[in-house]
Amino acid sequence: IDIEAKIMIETVNSQIVPAAVAYQNELIASVRGLQELLPKDPSVKVQAELLREVSSHIASARKGVEALSQALAAAEKLGAVKEKALAFCHAVKPKFEAIREAVDALEGLVDAKRWPLPKYREMLFLIDAQ
């Protein structure tokens, strides 16, 4: 759990968030362009909502990483092995879920060319091809 938590934190911070922010910036430019050229077009609202959704998931992923980092630091301070193991099980591991939900949502939204990891559908296809 310790190793998985550290890898999750690093992956989100160094790969997922940067890819999602780059996509977010593309959406910002798109929304601005639409607002300038087609201010009353319904697509402005649709793309602005997509931008809000991406931004919200980025914030959730970062918030989840912060909570995981704090739980991890607290667990690592514990001295007794059993106490530390229980903290990893009951305080650290449950923090994974919120991060996974946010990252899974981003995976479904961020352009495949920008996504830094194999997408779930790609892994299924690769497994099926063997």
Backbone bond lengths (Angstrom), bond angles and torsions (degrees), N, CA, C in turn:
res aa  C-N    CA-C-N  psi(-1)  N-CA   C-N-CA  omega(-1)  CA-C   N-CA-C  phi
1 I - - - 1.459 - - 1.530 109.88 -
2 D 1.319 116.18 -39.12 1.464 120.88 178.32 1.528 110.65 -58.79
3 I 1.323 116.54 -50.33 1.467 121.09 -179.16 1.524 110.28 -64.09
4 E 1.316 117.50 -45.39 1.465 121.08 -179.75 1.528 111.21 -60.44
5 A 1.323 116.79 -41.55 1.466 120.56 179.29 1.528 111.05 -63.15
6 K 1.310 116.54 -44.03 1.470 119.89 -179.54 1.526 111.65 -66.40
7 I 1.312 116.91 -39.46 1.464 120.39 177.95 1.527 110.18 -67.72
8 M 1.311 116.82 -39.56 1.463 120.53 178.72 1.532 110.31 -61.33
9 I 1.309 116.63 -46.59 1.459 121.07 179.45 1.529 110.23 -59.84
10 E 1.316 116.34 -48.22 1.468 120.45 -178.64 1.529 111.47 -63.82
11 T 1.322 117.66 -44.18 1.461 121.61 -178.06 1.523 111.39 -64.07
12 V 1.316 116.24 -44.64 1.466 119.48 179.26 1.521 110.43 -63.35
13 N 1.326 116.62 -46.69 1.465 120.42 -176.75 1.529 113.39 -70.12
14 S 1.320 117.77 -37.28 1.463 119.51 -172.21 1.525 114.73 -100.00
15 Q 1.348 117.70 -15.26 1.462 119.35 -177.84 1.527 113.33 -126.26
16 I 1.322 116.57 -53.02 1.460 120.32 -173.62 1.526 111.77 -68.44
17 V 1.328 116.79 -54.39 1.461 119.95 -177.67 1.532 111.57 -61.38
18 P 1.343 119.72 -46.08 1.465 117.64 178.09 1.537 113.40 -59.21
19 A 1.326 117.92 -40.31 1.470 120.72 178.29 1.526 110.46 -65.39
20 A 1.314 116.85 -42.59 1.459 120.66 -179.34 1.531 111.30 -67.87
21 V 1.316 117.40 -38.33 1.471 121.07 178.24 1.530 109.73 -66.45
22 A 1.316 117.58 -39.20 1.467 119.96 177.26 1.529 110.25 -61.62
23 Y 1.315 116.94 -42.82 1.467 120.68 177.19 1.530 110.41 -66.10
24 Q 1.314 116.13 -40.72 1.459 121.04 177.13 1.536 110.34 -57.71
25 N 1.327 116.58 -42.46 1.460 120.58 178.86 1.528 112.04 -64.07
26 E 1.333 117.09 -36.07 1.468 120.75 174.61 1.531 110.12 -62.68
27 L 1.323 115.33 -42.83 1.469 119.31 179.10 1.524 111.21 -64.43
28 I 1.325 116.87 -40.64 1.462 120.52 178.33 1.527 109.79 -58.45
29 A 1.324 116.96 -46.97 1.462 120.94 179.32 1.529 110.82 -62.57
30 S 1.306 116.20 -39.74 1.464 120.47 179.83 1.527 111.42 -65.67
31 V 1.315 116.12 -46.06 1.471 120.32 179.80 1.526 109.99 -62.35
32 R 1.324 116.63 -45.16 1.476 119.98 178.44 1.523 111.28 -59.68
33 G 1.327 116.26 -43.84 1.468 120.16 179.19 1.515 111.90 -62.69
34 L 1.309 116.24 -43.91 1.462 119.69 178.23 1.524 111.28 -64.37
35 Q 1.315 116.93 -42.45 1.463 120.41 179.23 1.528 110.85 -61.12
36 E 1.316 115.97 -35.72 1.467 120.44 -179.34 1.524 111.80 -74.27
37 L 1.327 116.03 -45.37 1.458 119.92 -173.70 1.522 114.05 -90.99
38 L 1.323 116.79 -33.93 1.475 121.39 -176.79 1.533 109.60 -134.50
39 P 1.312 118.14 63.20 1.470 120.58 -171.10 1.529 114.98 -58.98
40 K 1.305 118.81 -26.66 1.469 120.66 -177.68 1.524 113.46 -102.47
41 D 1.305 115.89 2.22 1.455 120.16 -178.85 1.532 109.82 -70.84
42 P 1.333 118.17 137.28 1.473 120.91 -180.00 1.526 113.86 -61.41
43 S 1.320 117.30 -22.15 1.466 119.65 -178.89 1.529 111.86 -65.90
44 V 1.330 117.44 -23.50 1.468 120.27 176.88 1.525 108.91 -61.50
45 K 1.314 115.79 -47.03 1.466 120.66 -179.14 1.533 110.98 -64.87
46 V 1.312 116.66 -40.96 1.466 121.25 -179.35 1.530 110.49 -63.25
47 Q 1.325 116.82 -47.03 1.459 119.27 -179.10 1.529 111.87 -70.88
48 A 1.331 117.11 -33.54 1.466 119.85 176.16 1.527 110.17 -64.30
49 E 1.314 117.01 -37.21 1.467 120.30 177.42 1.526 110.73 -67.17
50 L 1.319 117.23 -40.33 1.466 120.68 175.66 1.525 109.94 -61.04
51 L 1.316 116.84 -42.34 1.465 121.46 177.32 1.526 110.82 -60.22
52 R 1.330 117.00 -44.18 1.470 120.79 178.00 1.530 110.82 -61.15
53 E 1.323 115.90 -41.64 1.457 120.88 -178.79 1.533 110.97 -64.02
54 V 1.316 116.65 -47.81 1.467 120.68 178.68 1.522 109.99 -61.15
55 S 1.329 116.50 -46.57 1.467 120.89 -179.60 1.524 111.67 -60.27
56 S 1.316 116.12 -40.04 1.462 121.07 179.56 1.528 111.62 -64.63
57 H 1.317 116.73 -41.17 1.467 120.01 179.78 1.529 111.39 -70.26
58 I 1.325 116.86 -34.98 1.467 119.68 175.24 1.529 109.06 -61.97
59 A 1.325 116.25 -47.00 1.468 120.44 179.57 1.528 111.00 -61.48
60 S 1.323 117.29 -40.94 1.468 120.67 178.99 1.524 111.38 -64.54
61 A 1.321 116.63 -41.02 1.472 120.05 178.57 1.526 110.33 -63.17
62 R 1.314 116.94 -44.97 1.469 120.76 -179.93 1.528 111.23 -65.88
63 K 1.318 116.67 -40.73 1.468 120.87 177.82 1.536 109.57 -63.72
64 G 1.311 116.85 -41.60 1.462 121.12 178.25 1.519 112.12 -64.01
65 V 1.327 116.38 -40.37 1.471 120.36 178.12 1.523 109.96 -64.57
66 E 1.308 117.27 -40.12 1.472 120.20 178.64 1.532 110.53 -63.10
67 A 1.327 116.97 -44.65 1.467 120.59 178.70 1.525 110.92 -63.79
68 L 1.336 116.33 -41.12 1.463 120.44 178.18 1.526 110.47 -64.26
69 S 1.313 117.64 -43.01 1.469 121.68 179.68 1.527 111.04 -60.26
70 Q 1.317 116.40 -41.65 1.467 120.43 179.39 1.524 111.23 -67.14
71 A 1.327 117.01 -43.52 1.464 120.56 178.79 1.528 110.95 -64.59
72 L 1.320 116.09 -39.39 1.458 121.44 178.57 1.526 111.08 -64.12
73 A 1.319 116.57 -45.49 1.475 120.60 179.07 1.519 111.11 -62.18
74 A 1.330 117.21 -41.29 1.463 120.91 179.36 1.534 110.95 -65.22
75 A 1.332 116.52 -41.52 1.471 120.22 -179.97 1.527 111.10 -66.23
76 E 1.322 116.19 -38.33 1.464 119.74 -178.20 1.528 112.40 -68.48
77 K 1.315 118.00 -21.48 1.470 121.67 179.34 1.524 112.83 -77.50
78 L 1.321 116.34 -17.84 1.459 119.96 -177.35 1.523 110.21 -70.68
79 G 1.328 116.05 143.86 1.458 120.20 -175.13 1.516 114.33 -92.18
80 A 1.312 116.61 -48.37 1.460 120.51 -175.60 1.530 110.19 -71.07
81 V 1.313 116.56 136.28 1.463 122.20 -176.56 1.524 111.18 -60.15
82 K 1.333 116.94 -45.07 1.463 119.81 -178.33 1.532 110.06 -65.30
83 E 1.308 117.20 -42.07 1.469 121.69 179.48 1.535 110.09 -62.74
84 K 1.313 115.70 -42.03 1.462 120.96 179.12 1.531 110.43 -65.22
85 A 1.331 116.78 -43.81 1.465 121.14 179.55 1.520 111.24 -61.51
86 L 1.315 116.80 -42.29 1.465 120.80 178.31 1.530 111.12 -65.09
87 A 1.324 116.60 -37.89 1.469 120.09 178.30 1.530 110.49 -65.64
88 F 1.330 116.80 -41.74 1.463 119.27 177.94 1.524 110.72 -63.35
89 C 1.319 116.60 -39.41 1.458 121.25 -178.91 1.527 112.60 -71.29
90 H 1.328 116.72 -44.47 1.466 120.31 -170.64 1.525 114.95 -102.17
91 A 1.329 118.30 -16.32 1.469 120.02 -178.85 1.529 112.39 -115.79
92 V 1.331 117.33 -35.54 1.463 120.01 -177.06 1.530 111.11 -87.14
93 K 1.316 116.98 -57.02 1.468 121.19 -174.68 1.531 113.28 -56.02
94 P 1.317 121.15 -39.85 1.470 119.89 179.01 1.536 113.91 -61.51
95 K 1.327 117.43 -20.83 1.475 121.09 179.46 1.533 111.37 -72.90
96 F 1.318 118.04 -16.97 1.464 121.39 179.94 1.528 111.65 -62.20
97 E 1.320 116.76 -37.30 1.462 121.33 -170.18 1.529 112.99 -60.18
98 A 1.312 117.76 -46.40 1.471 120.33 -178.63 1.527 110.64 -63.38
99 I 1.322 116.35 -37.79 1.463 120.05 178.83 1.523 109.78 -67.00
100 R 1.310 116.09 -45.41 1.472 119.65 -179.84 1.525 111.59 -61.45
101 E 1.318 117.17 -40.26 1.471 119.89 178.60 1.522 110.97 -61.68
102 A 1.316 116.91 -45.71 1.462 120.60 -179.61 1.531 110.87 -65.18
103 V 1.329 116.98 -44.70 1.457 120.76 -178.50 1.527 110.92 -68.07
104 D 1.320 117.84 -39.39 1.469 120.54 176.58 1.526 110.76 -61.20
105 A 1.324 116.60 -41.04 1.468 120.33 178.07 1.525 110.43 -64.33
106 L 1.329 117.05 -42.67 1.468 120.44 178.22 1.529 110.81 -64.14
107 E 1.311 116.64 -38.99 1.474 120.30 179.13 1.522 110.75 -57.10
108 G 1.320 116.65 -37.02 1.455 121.06 179.86 1.520 113.91 -77.32
109 L 1.325 117.99 -12.78 1.458 121.81 -176.59 1.526 113.99 -109.82
110 V 1.320 116.77 -38.29 1.470 120.85 -174.65 1.529 109.52 -71.93
111 D 1.315 114.90 137.85 1.455 122.93 177.84 1.533 110.39 -49.63
112 A 1.306 116.55 131.97 1.467 121.63 -177.03 1.530 111.96 -57.81
113 K 1.330 117.70 -31.84 1.468 120.41 179.33 1.525 111.30 -66.86
114 R 1.316 116.77 -27.61 1.469 121.62 -178.80 1.524 112.72 -89.23
115 W 1.328 116.81 -24.87 1.463 120.48 -174.21 1.520 109.80 -66.58
116 P 1.342 118.41 124.46 1.464 120.96 -170.56 1.529 115.71 -80.46
117 L 1.308 117.66 -9.32 1.459 121.53 -175.92 1.527 109.15 -123.08
118 P 1.329 117.55 161.77 1.464 117.73 173.89 1.532 109.45 -61.15
119 K 1.320 115.68 135.19 1.463 118.99 176.84 1.528 108.27 -76.15
120 Y 1.317 115.19 157.45 1.459 120.75 -176.35 1.528 110.85 -55.51
121 R 1.326 117.08 -43.78 1.465 120.39 -179.59 1.524 111.60 -62.89
122 E 1.340 116.41 -33.11 1.461 120.37 178.50 1.529 110.58 -69.16
123 M 1.327 116.46 -39.30 1.463 119.22 178.21 1.516 111.07 -66.22
124 L 1.310 117.20 -38.00 1.469 120.13 177.90 1.526 109.96 -64.63
125 F 1.319 116.03 -41.56 1.456 119.97 179.42 1.525 111.01 -64.15
126 L 1.319 116.82 -42.81 1.465 120.61 179.78 1.517 111.40 -64.05
127 I 1.318 116.77 -40.61 1.466 120.88 179.25 1.529 109.05 -65.94
128 D 1.328 116.34 -42.51 1.460 121.54 -178.34 1.529 110.78 -66.21
129 A 1.332 117.88 -33.11 1.458 122.10 -177.19 1.528 112.64 -71.39
130 Q 1.303 117.14 -19.44 1.473 119.22 -177.45 1.467 109.48 -84.36
